[in-house]
Amino acid sequence: MDIGTDIIIDDTTLRDGEQTAGVVFSRAEKIAIARMLDGMGVQELECGIPAMGADEQSSIRALVDLGLNARLITWNRAVKADIEASLACGVEAVDISLSVSDIMIEHKLRKNREWVKEQLVTSLGFAKKHGLYVSIGGEDASRADMEFLMELMHIAREHGADRFRFCDTLGILEPFTMYEKVRSLRQEVPELAIEVHTHNDLGMATANAIAGIKGGARFVNTTVNGLGERAGNAALEEVVMGLKLACGIDPGIDTHRFREISRLVGRASHRPVPDWKAVVGEKVFSHESGLHADGVLKDPRNYEGFDPGEVGLSRHIVVGKHSGVHGLIERYRKMGITVARGEAERLLSHVRTIAQNNKRALSDRDLFRLYAGTSTFSLAV
């Protein structure tokens, strides 16, 4: 199925991201995160669960009062009281979540399919009566019977739902199955927009999110840094860059602020961003191997799929065991030292010995000492 170009990012860092075990955002942190995401062009923010109580409702109201361009949406169970709590916060959009797999219907809800359909009609009717935009969230949709999902989507459409959220709640799908399931649902109920919500338990959240979009989903859930329950959710930065580079779709997000928002959420969640984190890790544009360093210095496109500045990062030439002459000369040049090729070849054997013995790359201080000890020290002007 053809992919539309109007893909909507619904970032749930402030809801599912905060549901990460042990993570709590202060109100100030929520406001800072929401403002930055909004400033980057994220179109929708899932901002909390009003039914949690007065503190959560107060934080959501504070976000509503910011007057952001992004639409704010809250998460609710399919019960009237939850939706009333959302209305009290002043939001204009809600996600109404229902368990839709037989496993959860029987062993979590202790109900049956007929009860699920009745709750859908009742809660959706109440929400639409109050003028809300409604996403119906199919919890555990990836394990649900497809015919039952189709039936639920038909009911949702007939009663005014605006979209259906296909949730891979346990992160058990692979991209080919995700694509086929979403495509089938889209073909069955083309009038109802589909959203994909993917978890990363098998390391495939981003791939599944993009597969869902390729299958016909228009909306996609993300979190900054892939924050979320268990192994997390599809990462905002990965989904956006994947859409741009692998699919040729620009969802309209200012990617230059990815490093900034990544570090903000990392600090607020007390989950530091690993140096090797895809897209936003501090060292994902670091090059040590002689072959790679030589290639990237000749033309960055040789070994970089996109410019590091596009996501707010910088390129680094690392000097260590696997370095080559070209990389060593460049690193010294950055330090203000001019090294001829022959001299660099002599220094390189020492570099490799030091790196092997210390089991790490050489710092600028190491390189200064090495140069001063083997040659006339000459700083370039």
C-alpha positions in Angstrom: 0.0 0.0 0.0 1.3 3.5 -0.8 2.4 5.6 2.1 0.9 9.0 2.5 3.1 12.0 3.1 1.0 13.4 5.9 2.3 11.1 8.7 1.4 12.3 12.2 3.8 11.8 15.1 1.9 11.2 18.3 4.7 11.4 20.9 3.9 9.6 24.2 7.0 10.5 26.2 4.9 12.2 28.8 2.6 9.2 29.2 4.1 5.9 28.2 7.6 7.2 28.6 6.9 8.2 32.2 5.4 4.7 32.7 9.0 3.4 32.5 9.6 1.7 35.9 11.0 4.2 38.3 10.6 7.3 36.1 8.8 10.4 37.4 8.8 13.8 35.6 8.3 17.0 37.6 5.8 19.5 36.3 8.6 21.8 35.2 10.2 18.9 33.3 6.9 18.0 31.6 6.5 21.6 30.5 10.0 21.8 29.2 9.7 18.5 27.3 6.3 19.5 25.8 7.5 22.9 24.7 10.5 21.5 23.0 8.6 18.8 21.2 6.0 21.3 20.1 8.8 23.7 18.9 10.3 20.8 16.9 7.0 20.4 15.1 5.7 17.2 16.8 2.0 17.3 15.9 0.4 15.5 18.9 1.5 14.8 22.5 0.0 12.1 24.6 0.3 14.0 27.9 -0.9 11.8 30.7 -3.6 9.8 32.5 -6.1 12.1 34.2 -7.7 9.2 36.2 -4.5 8.9 38.2 -5.6 11.8 40.4 -5.4 15.5 41.2 -1.6 15.9 40.7 -1.7 14.4 37.2 -4.7 16.4 36.3 -3.0 19.6 37.5 0.0 18.8 35.3 -2.1 18.2 32.3 -4.0 21.4 32.8 -0.7 23.2 33.0 0.2 21.8 29.6 -3.2 22.7 28.2 -2.6 26.3 29.4 0.6 26.6 27.4 -1.4 27.0 24.2 0.8 24.7 22.2 0.4 24.1 18.5 0.5 20.3 19.1 -2.8 18.6 19.9 -2.8 17.2 23.5 -4.4 13.8 24.0 -4.9 11.8 27.2 -5.0 8.1 27.9 -8.2 6.6 29.4 -9.8 3.3 30.2 -13.1 2.8 28.5 -15.1 4.1 31.4 -17.1 7.3 31.9 -15.2 8.5 34.9 -11.8 8.5 33.1 -13.3 10.5 30.2 -14.8 12.9 32.7 -11.4 13.4 34.3 -10.0 14.2 30.9 -12.7 16.7 30.1 -12.0 18.4 33.4 -8.4 19.0 32.3 -9.5 20.9 29.2 -8.1 18.5 26.6 -10.0 18.1 23.3 -8.7 14.6 22.4 -8.7 11.3 24.2 -7.4 7.8 23.7 -9.9 5.2 25.0 -8.0 2.0 25.6 -9.7 -1.5 25.5 -8.0 -4.9 25.8 -8.8 -6.7 22.6 -7.0 -10.0 22.7 -8.8 -13.0 24.0 -5.9 -13.6 26.4 -6.4 -10.2 28.1 -10.2 -10.2 27.8 -10.4 -13.5 29.7 -7.4 -13.4 32.0 -7.1 -9.6 32.7 -10.7 -8.2 32.3 -12.4 -11.5 33.2 -15.0 -10.5 30.6 -16.0 -11.6 27.1 -16.0 -10.1 23.6 -19.6 -8.8 24.0 -18.6 -6.8 27.0 -15.7 -5.2 25.1 -18.1 -4.2 22.3 -20.6 -2.7 24.8 -17.8 -0.8 26.6 -16.6 0.5 23.2 -20.0 1.8 22.2 -20.8 3.3 25.6 -17.4 5.1 26.2 -17.1 6.2 22.6 -20.6 7.6 22.6 -20.0 9.5 25.8 -16.8 11.0 24.5 -18.3 12.1 21.2 -21.3 13.5 22.9 -18.8 15.9 24.6 -17.2 16.9 21.3 -13.9 15.0 21.8 -11.5 13.7 19.2 -11.3 10.0 19.9 -8.6 7.4 19.2 -9.7 3.9 20.2 -6.7 2.1 21.6 -6.6 -1.7 20.9 -4.5 -3.0 23.8 -2.7 -6.2 22.7 -4.0 -5.9 19.2 -1.0 -7.8 17.9 -2.3 -11.0 19.6 -6.0 -10.3 18.9 -8.2 -12.2 16.5 -8.1 -10.2 13.2 -11.8 -10.7 12.5 -12.7 -9.4 16.0 -10.4 -6.4 15.4 -12.2 -5.7 12.2 -15.5 -5.9 13.9 -14.4 -3.5 16.6 -13.1 -1.1 13.9 -16.4 -1.1 12.1 -18.2 -0.4 15.4 -15.8 2.4 16.2 -16.2 4.0 12.8 -20.0 3.7 13.0 -20.1 5.5 16.3 -17.8 8.4 15.3 -14.3 7.3 16.3 -11.5 9.3 14.6 -8.9 6.6 14.5 -7.9 3.2 15.8 -4.6 2.5 17.6 -3.1 -0.9 16.8 -0.9 -1.7 19.8 1.9 -4.3 19.8 1.7 -4.1 23.6 4.2 -6.9 24.3 6.6 -6.0 21.4 6.2 -9.5 19.9 5.7 -8.7 16.2 8.2 -8.6 13.4 7.9 -6.0 10.6 6.5 -8.3 7.9 3.6 -9.5 10.1 3.0 -5.9 11.3 2.8 -4.7 7.7 0.3 -7.4 6.7 -1.9 -6.9 9.8 -2.1 -3.2 9.4 -2.7 -3.4 5.6 -5.5 -5.9 6.2 -7.2 -3.6 8.7 -6.8 -0.6 6.5 -8.3 -2.4 3.5 -11.2 -3.7 5.6 -12.1 -0.3 7.2 -10.5 2.4 4.9 -12.6 5.2 6.4 -11.0 4.9 9.8 -7.4 6.1 10.3 -4.9 3.7 11.9 -2.2 4.5 14.5 0.6 2.1 15.4 2.0 1.8 18.9 5.0 -0.5 19.1 7.1 -1.8 22.0 10.8 -2.8 21.8 10.9 -6.1 23.7 12.5 -7.9 20.7 14.4 -4.8 19.5 12.0 -4.2 16.6 9.9 -1.2 17.8 11.2 1.2 15.2 11.1 -1.3 12.4 7.5 -2.3 13.3 6.5 1.3 13.5 7.7 2.0 10.0 6.3 -1.3 8.7 2.9 -0.2 10.1 3.2 3.1 8.3 4.1 1.3 5.1 1.0 -0.9 5.7 -1.2 2.2 5.7 -1.1 3.7 9.2 -1.1 7.5 9.3 -0.4 8.0 13.0 2.6 6.6 14.9 3.4 6.6 18.6 7.0 7.5 19.7 9.0 8.4 22.8 12.2 10.3 23.0 15.1 7.9 23.4 12.7 5.0 23.1 11.7 5.5 26.7 8.9 3.3 27.9 7.7 0.2 29.8 10.1 -2.8 29.8 12.4 -2.4 26.8 10.7 0.8 25.8 8.8 2.2 22.7 9.7 3.2 19.2 12.2 6.1 19.5 11.1 9.4 18.1 14.5 10.2 16.6 14.8 6.7 15.0 11.3 6.7 13.5 11.7 10.2 12.1 15.1 9.6 10.6 14.0 6.2 9.3 11.1 7.8 7.6 13.2 10.5 6.0 16.2 8.3 4.9 14.7 4.9 4.3 11.2 5.8 3.1 11.7 9.3 1.6 9.1 10.8 3.9 9.7 14.0 5.8 7.2 14.2 8.7 8.1 17.8 9.3 10.1 17.5 12.5 13.1 19.8 13.2 15.7 17.0 13.6 18.5 19.5 14.4 17.1 19.5 18.0 17.2 15.8 18.5 20.4 15.9 20.6 18.9 18.6 22.7 15.6 16.9 23.4 17.4 13.5 23.9 19.6 14.9 26.6 16.7 16.8 28.3 14.6 13.6 28.5 17.7 11.6 29.6 18.3 13.9 32.5 14.7 14.2 33.5 14.2 10.4 33.4 17.6 9.6 35.0 18.2 7.4 32.1 21.5 8.6 30.5 21.7 8.3 26.7 24.2 5.6 25.8 27.1 6.9 23.6 26.1 4.3 21.0 22.4 5.0 21.0 21.2 5.1 17.4 20.8 8.6 15.8 21.5 10.6 19.0 24.4 8.8 20.8 27.3 11.1 21.4 29.7 8.7 19.6 27.7 7.4 16.7 29.7 9.7 14.4 33.1 8.6 15.9 35.5 7.0 13.5 38.7 5.0 14.5 39.3 2.3 11.9 42.0 3.5 9.5 39.8 2.6 6.4 36.7 4.3 7.8 38.5 7.4 9.0 40.3 7.8 5.7 37.1 7.4 3.8 35.0 9.8 5.9 37.8 12.5 5.7 37.8 12.2 1.9 34.0 12.5 1.8 31.7 12.0 4.8 29.2 10.3 2.6 31.5 7.3 2.3 30.7 6.2 5.9 27.9 8.4 7.2 24.3 8.0 6.1 23.5 11.6 7.1 25.3 14.6 8.3 25.8 14.6 12.1 24.7 18.2 12.2 21.3 17.1 11.0 20.6 15.7 14.5 22.7 18.2 16.5 25.8 16.1 16.7 29.4 16.4 15.6 31.9 14.1 13.9 34.9 12.8 15.9 38.1 11.1 14.7 39.2 8.7 17.4 42.8 7.7 17.7 43.4 4.1 19.0 44.4 0.6 18.1 42.7 0.5 14.7 43.7 4.0 13.6 45.5 4.8 10.3 47.8 7.5 9.3 45.2 9.8 7.8 43.1 9.8 10.9 46.1 10.5 13.1 47.2 13.4 11.0 43.7 14.9 11.1 43.4 14.5 14.9 46.7 16.3 15.4 45.5 19.0 13.0 42.5 19.5 15.1 44.8 20.0 18.1 46.8 22.6 16.2 49.8 20.4 15.4 51.1 19.7 11.9 52.4 16.2 11.4 54.0 15.0 8.1 53.0 11.6 6.8 56.4 10.0 7.6 56.3 11.3 11.1 52.7 10.1 11.5 53.7 6.6 10.4 56.4 6.5 13.1 53.9 7.8 15.7 51.3 5.2 14.7 53.1 2.2 16.1 53.4 3.9 19.5 49.7 4.9 19.3 48.7 1.2 18.8 50.9 0.0 21.6 49.5 2.6 24.0 45.9 1.8 23.1 46.5 -2.0 23.4 48.1 -1.6 26.8 45.5 0.8 28.2 42.5 -0.8 26.5 41.2 2.6 25.3 41.6 5.3 22.7 44.2 8.1 23.2 43.1 11.4 24.6 44.4 14.8 23.5 46.7 14.8 26.5 48.1 11.4 25.5 48.7 12.6 22.0 50.4 15.8 23.2 52.8 13.7 25.4 53.5 11.3 22.6 54.3 14.0 20.1 56.4 16.0 22.5 58.4 12.8 23.4 59.2 11.8 19.8 59.6 15.0 17.9 60.2 18.7 18.0 57.0 20.2 19.5 55.6 22.6 16.9 52.2 24.2 17.3 50.6 25.4 14.0 49.6 29.0 14.0 
